Amino acid sequence: MKEVVILSGKGGTGKTSIVGCFASLAENKVLCDCDVDAADLHLLIQPRSKEEHEFRSGQTASIDAEKCTQCGLCQDMCRFDAINDYIVDSASCEGCGFCSHICPEEAIIMNENLAGHWFISNTKHGPMVHARLGIAEENSGKLVTTVRNQARQMAEEQGLELAITDGPPGIGCPVITSLSGATLALIVTEPTLSGMHDMERVIGVCGHFKVPVLVCVNKYDINEENTRQIESICDDLGIKVIAKIPFDNIVTEALIQGQSVIEYSDGEVSQKIRSMWETVLNVVAT
């Protein structure tokens, strides 16, 4: 199975909109939403969930009142001040487990947190694996791994040749997890100072993990001087800019209708994205 991961150094570049278009163009594929901290591909793809699974990660302490002798050791030693009157404040507990190790009565238990859910769904464009991380929960890299592994398993079981992954923004743990073992990374950037800066950072991450990179400049005409600078940066790094997509309100109109711009219109934006997808397929095939 080949895997194309669509990334952006920062949020708001149009990455998920591009993924939605690729979903309508690609065949024999599984969709994978790894942007678990702020998942929104489902708003465009409209999945119908057929399986829902709990995701557990991290720990929170709890005190067994029957065993506790109220010696006060846990309260004195907790550096996060998470234990008061022998009750654990789950919002303050960091799950380090130190209190459970020092309790002389073994009255403190570390309970695994319900951190979110992951789903296997059907969509109008084929199967999709996605997730929802709980509010203020951490360990999204672990959830990304779960989502990708399930997508790979589904591809093997159904004989699917391609995975299209909506990766998270930034360069942190979820991005690294999304890139591991990928065939190709497509970076969607925009001609702003922050867009250029963050594009260079995520290119560096891809280079570290030896994942080939292509670049798409979205809304290139809002600042053509910056677009030329992006092209110059990519040229110096030996990276191809395979598409420059113009700004067009029709993209927003399509999103309001719950459709990708490919499904909604056959204008210039759609033609540019179709051409870009053909380039991506050619690169993946080689």
Summary of the structure (lengths in Angstrom):
residues: 286
radius of gyration: 22.5
end to end distance: 13.2
largest distance: 72.9
contacts: 955
relative contact order: 0.20
helix: 41%
strand: 29%
